[in-house]
Amino acid sequence: MSNSLAFGANGSILKGAGALTGDFVMIQALEDSSITVVSNWVGASSPESLTLSAGSTVYGVFTTVTWVSGKVVAYK
């Protein structure tokens, strides 16, 4: 994966609570956010839940993520 792909050069999606599918490499919380499902987290086991504080960023390869609360930007 090139650096441009790793940092979202292929676009991003602003998302509130709900499900999101696609190929994403970075998720940044704009508000305190609760993630309950992350599928296909490459290189590690999928966490059952994850809480992100506003301003937090998570890197990886994500294909399905579900938010219970908060607002995030998911970068492709």
Helices and strands as residue ranges (DSSP letters): H 3-6, E 12-15, E 18-29, E 33-39, E 50-52, E 57-69, E 72-75
